[in-house]
């Protein structure tokens, strides 16, 4: 099973629980709450964060 913590910056993925599409931006270490995994949800302008163990499906590049 693939999780958010396994991604490289720039990878696109679908969150299994909701079906929403995201792009992984990167991670911020040494924050008060620990490491934050920063993502950009498709159709939204502001980045947000996801929990490191969220289950995801990596989108293949190429044919849509």
Buried (B, 14 or more C-beta within 10 A) or exposed (E): EBBBBEBEEEBBBBBBEEEBBBBBBEBEEEEEEEEBBBBBBEEEEEBEBBEBEBEBEBBEEEEE
